[in-house]
């Protein structure tokens, strides 16, 4: 049994959709490789989807990129992908958007399978094959650069896997990925917070799936979404589907059958958690042009945007702001959060902060992201919590040169 299924750099898959108006609430920031094919070189680019020509660029020593291998860690600001270096060595390339530092490591073991980041902890989970052809779940700590084998799966012989066919529920700590065996495509779910390694395997049902299937998870709707193609032998055409997976039964509900796209790049897909948008690169029907597609999960409609370059590879959404508001800033180096203290004093019905946050601007949010209070921290170093019900809240604080978000619990 082989635990890794890789595809080379420009593998395309087929898909579809239709397009409404340009409307967007919160900015969507993306990061990707800009590949210069004739020069056999690449750059890291960052842009906001509404202004693709105004991208920031950083040169790299990357000659090619393994498709379906990228990940963005909102806790550290690291964009990571498995690449081939200009000296023909294969390894892990890491670029930090806060410091612009980059590094390359030939240690590739933790990146054999589709990797996902837990926004609550910053840990990276992936499946990988060992020397015995066993499939293992690994946990990588980017802060300590350490790898831990969480457990070993017992799949049927000749089970195969899908690049970028995974997602992560950061609310409950569940890693999902898709396998293919003699019985069909199946959803594997692992509770990574369970001290005893265990997992479930559920057969996927619904429209027949042909080719790759990609997963994305919304931490707002608590839903696994998917993209795949379904071939109809009667019409000899493929229907391209955006769906939702019932994780307990494996049933796929079709949210939209997209009929006006000629194809999409399965490795160029990401998810904007704030706006609940599935983002991917797709072609028009005659394959004469490609654009960035923003599929809105609330309305089941999409918009399109131009791309910043002819070849953009391994797009990822910068979900830093969302992650900080939802789960707290953790180890994001731009905040130096170890210098600041924020805590709930339930007896005085206040949220208190350390003295070095005096005069900081603050905003208080609930778990739905609704702003409840805002103002400036005065000499009393407190935020009035009178009248707030028990529960989890988030305080975003901005000083002259730093910003942090902390989770507080009122009881």
Residue pairs with C-beta under 8 A, 6 or more apart in sequence:
1 129
1 133
1 134
1 135
1 155
1 157
1 158
1 159
2 129
2 133
2 160
3 112
3 113
3 127
3 128
3 129
3 130
3 133
3 134
3 135
3 136
3 161
4 112
4 113
4 128
4 129
4 161
5 160
5 161
5 162
5 163
6 66
6 68
6 163
7 67
7 68
7 163
7 267
8 66
8 67
9 35
9 64
9 65
9 66
9 67
9 313
10 67
10 265
10 311
11 67
11 265
11 266
11 267
12 263
12 264
12 265
12 266
13 211
13 212
13 229
13 263
13 264
13 265
13 266
14 211
14 229
14 238
14 240
14 262
14 263
14 264
15 227
15 229
15 240
15 258
15 261
15 263
15 264
15 280
15 282
16 239
16 240
16 257
16 258
16 259
16 260
16 261
16 282
17 240
17 242
17 256
17 258
17 259
17 260
17 261
17 282
17 293
17 295
17 302
18 258
18 259
18 260
18 301
18 302
19 260
19 302
19 303
19 304
20 301
20 302
20 303
21 303
22 50
22 303
23 303
24 49
24 50
24 275
24 294
24 303
25 275
26 274
26 275
27 48
27 49
27 50
28 48
28 49
28 272
28 274
28 275
28 277
28 279
28 294
28 317
29 46
29 47
29 48
29 49
29 317
29 318
30 46
30 47
30 48
30 49
30 270
30 279
30 315
30 316
30 317
30 318
31 44
31 45
31 46
31 72
31 79
31 97
31 315
31 316
31 318
32 44
32 45
32 70
32 268
32 312
32 313
32 314
32 315
32 316
33 42
33 43
33 44
33 45
33 60
33 62
33 65
33 81
33 312
33 313
33 314
34 42
34 43
34 44
34 45
34 55
34 57
34 308
34 309
34 311
34 312
34 313
35 42
35 64
35 65
35 311
35 312
35 313
36 42
36 43
36 311
37 311
40 63
40 64
40 86
41 59
41 60
41 62
41 63
41 86
42 60
42 62
42 63
42 64
42 65
42 313
43 57
43 58
43 59
43 60
44 57
44 58
44 60
44 79
44 95
44 102
45 55
45 56
45 57
45 58
45 308
45 309
45 312
46 55
46 56
46 97
46 318
47 54
47 55
47 56
47 308
48 54
49 279
49 292
49 294
49 305
50 305
52 292
52 305
52 306
52 307
52 308
53 306
53 308
55 308
55 309
58 95
58 100
58 102
60 93
60 95
60 102
61 85
61 86
61 104
62 83
62 84
62 85
62 86
62 93
63 83
63 84
63 85
63 86
63 88
64 83
64 84
65 81
65 82
65 83
65 84
65 313
65 314
66 81
66 82
66 83
66 84
67 163
67 164
67 266
67 267
67 313
67 314
68 114
68 162
68 163
68 164
68 266
68 267
68 314
69 81
69 82
69 111
69 115
69 163
69 314
70 79
70 80
70 81
70 267
70 314
70 315
70 316
71 79
71 80
71 81
71 115
71 116
71 117
71 124
71 316
72 78
72 79
72 80
72 117
72 270
72 316
72 317
72 318
72 319
73 79
73 80
73 117
73 122
73 124
73 142
74 117
74 119
74 318
74 319
74 320
74 322
74 323
74 324
74 332
75 117
75 119
75 121
75 122
75 323
75 329
75 330
75 331
75 332
76 96
76 122
76 142
76 143
76 331
76 332
76 333
77 96
77 97
77 98
77 99
77 320
77 332
77 333
77 334
78 94
78 95
78 96
78 97
78 142
79 94
79 95
79 96
79 97
79 316
80 92
80 93
80 94
80 95
80 111
80 115
80 124
80 142
81 92
81 93
81 314
82 90
82 91
82 92
82 93
82 108
82 111
83 90
83 91
83 92
83 93
83 104
84 90
85 91
85 93
85 104
89 106
90 106
90 108
91 104
91 105
91 106
91 107
91 108
92 104
92 105
92 107
92 108
92 110
92 111
93 102
93 103
93 104
94 102
94 103
94 104
94 105
94 142
95 101
95 102
96 102
96 333
97 318
98 332
98 333
98 334
99 333
109 128
109 138
109 147
110 124
110 126
110 128
110 138
110 140
110 147
111 126
111 128
112 126
112 127
112 128
112 129
113 126
113 127
113 128
113 129
113 135
113 161
113 166
113 177
114 126
114 127
114 161
114 162
114 163
114 164
114 165
114 166
114 177
115 124
115 125
115 126
115 140
115 166
116 124
116 125
116 126
116 166
116 167
116 168
116 175
117 123
117 124
117 125
117 168
118 124
118 125
118 168
118 170
118 173
118 192
119 168
119 170
119 219
119 319
119 323
119 326
119 327
120 170
120 173
120 327
120 330
121 330
122 141
122 142
122 143
122 330
122 331
123 139
123 140
123 141
123 192
124 139
124 140
124 141
124 142
125 137
125 138
125 139
125 140
125 150
125 168
125 175
125 190
125 192
126 137
126 138
126 140
126 166
127 135
127 136
127 137
127 138
127 153
127 161
127 177
128 135
128 136
128 138
129 135
129 136
130 136
134 152
134 153
135 152
135 153
135 155
135 159
136 149
136 150
136 151
136 152
136 153
137 149
137 150
137 151
137 152
137 153
137 175
137 190
137 192
137 197
137 199
138 147
138 148
138 149
138 150
139 147
139 148
139 150
139 192
140 146
140 147
140 148
141 147
141 148
143 331
150 190
150 192
150 197
151 190
151 197
151 198
151 199
152 197
153 188
153 199
155 179
155 181
155 201
156 181
156 182
156 183
158 181
158 182
159 179
159 180
159 181
160 179
160 180
160 181
161 177
161 178
161 179
161 180
162 177
162 178
162 179
162 180
162 212
162 213
162 214
163 212
163 266
163 267
164 212
164 214
164 266
164 267
164 269
165 177
165 178
165 212
165 213
165 214
165 215
166 175
166 176
166 177
166 178
166 215
167 176
167 177
167 215
167 216
167 217
167 224
167 225
167 271
168 174
168 175
168 176
168 217
169 175
169 176
169 217
169 219
169 222
169 224
170 217
170 219
170 326
170 327
171 219
171 222
172 191
172 193
173 191
173 192
173 193
174 189
174 190
174 191
174 192
175 189
175 190
175 192
176 187
176 188
176 189
176 190
176 215
176 217
176 224
176 247
177 187
177 188
177 215
178 185
178 186
178 187
178 188
178 204
178 213
178 215
179 185
179 186
179 188
179 201
180 186
183 203
184 203
184 204
185 203
185 204
185 209
185 213
186 201
186 202
186 203
186 204
186 250
187 201
187 202
187 204
187 224
187 245
187 247
187 250
188 199
188 200
188 201
189 199
189 200
189 202
189 247
190 197
190 198
190 199
191 198
191 199
202 247
202 248
202 249
202 250
203 250
204 213
204 245
204 250
204 252
205 249
205 250
205 251
205 252
206 243
206 251
206 252
206 253
206 254
207 230
207 239
207 241
207 243
207 252
207 254
208 230
208 231
209 228
209 229
209 230
210 228
210 229
210 230
210 231
210 238
211 228
211 229
212 228
212 266
213 226
213 227
213 228
214 226
214 227
214 228
214 266
214 269
215 224
215 225
215 226
215 245
216 224
216 225
216 226
216 227
216 269
216 270
216 271
216 278
217 223
217 224
217 225
217 271
218 225
218 271
218 273
218 276
218 297
219 273
219 326
220 273
220 276
221 276
221 297
223 244
223 245
223 297
224 244
224 245
224 247
225 242
225 243
225 244
225 245
225 255
225 271
225 278
225 297
226 241
226 242
226 243
226 244
226 245
226 252
227 240
227 241
227 242
227 243
227 264
227 266
227 269
227 278
227 280
228 240
228 241
228 243
229 238
229 239
229 240
229 241
230 238
230 239
230 240
230 241
231 237
231 238
231 239
232 238
232 239
239 257
239 259
240 257
240 258
240 259
240 261
240 264
241 252
241 254
241 255
241 256
241 257
241 258
242 254
242 255
242 256
242 258
242 278
242 295
242 300
243 252
243 253
243 254
243 255
244 252
244 253
244 255
245 251
245 252
245 253
246 252
246 253
255 297
255 300
256 295
256 300
260 284
260 285
261 282
261 283
261 284
261 285
261 293
262 282
262 283
262 284
262 285
262 286
262 287
263 282
263 283
263 287
264 280
264 281
264 282
264 283
264 293
265 280
265 281
265 282
265 290
267 313
267 314
268 280
268 281
268 312
268 313
268 314
268 315
269 278
269 279
269 280
269 281
269 315
270 279
270 280
270 315
270 316
270 317
271 277
271 278
271 279
271 317
272 279
272 294
272 317
272 319
273 317
273 319
273 322
273 323
273 326
274 319
274 321
274 322
274 369
275 294
275 296
276 296
276 297
276 298
277 294
277 295
277 296
277 297
278 294
278 295
278 297
279 292
279 293
279 294
279 295
279 315
279 317
280 292
280 293
280 295
281 290
281 291
281 292
281 293
281 307
281 312
281 315
282 290
282 291
282 293
283 289
283 290
284 290
284 291
290 307
291 304
291 305
291 306
291 307
292 304
292 305
292 306
292 307
292 315
293 302
293 303
293 304
294 302
294 303
294 304
294 305
295 301
295 302
296 302
296 303
320 332
324 332
324 394
324 396
324 404
324 405
325 365
325 369
325 394
325 396
325 405
326 367
326 369
326 394
327 407
328 394
328 405
328 406
328 407
329 335
329 337
329 404
329 405
329 406
330 337
331 337
334 402
334 403
335 402
335 403
335 404
336 402
337 404
337 406
339 354
339 356
340 353
340 354
340 356
340 357
340 397
340 404
340 406
341 353
341 354
342 351
342 352
342 353
342 354
342 357
342 395
342 397
342 406
342 408
343 351
343 352
343 408
344 350
344 351
344 352
344 385
344 408
344 409
344 410
344 411
345 351
345 352
345 382
346 410
346 411
348 382
349 384
349 385
349 386
349 388
350 382
350 383
350 384
350 385
351 364
351 382
351 383
351 385
351 393
351 395
351 408
352 381
352 382
352 383
353 360
353 377
353 381
353 382
353 383
353 395
353 397
354 381
355 381
357 377
357 381
357 397
357 399
358 377
358 378
358 379
358 381
359 376
359 377
359 399
360 376
360 377
360 397
360 398
360 399
361 374
361 375
361 376
361 377
361 397
361 398
362 373
362 374
362 375
362 376
362 377
362 383
362 395
362 396
362 397
362 398
363 371
363 373
363 374
363 395
363 396
364 371
364 372
364 373
364 374
364 383
364 393
364 394
364 395
364 396
365 371
365 372
365 393
365 394
365 395
365 396
366 372
366 391
366 392
366 393
366 394
367 391
367 392
367 393
367 394
372 388
372 393
373 383
373 384
375 383
377 383
377 397
383 395
385 393
385 410
388 410
389 410
390 410
390 411
391 409
391 410
392 407
392 408
392 409
393 407
393 408
393 409
393 410
394 405
394 406
394 407
394 408
395 405
395 406
395 408
396 403
396 404
396 405
397 403
397 404
397 405
397 406
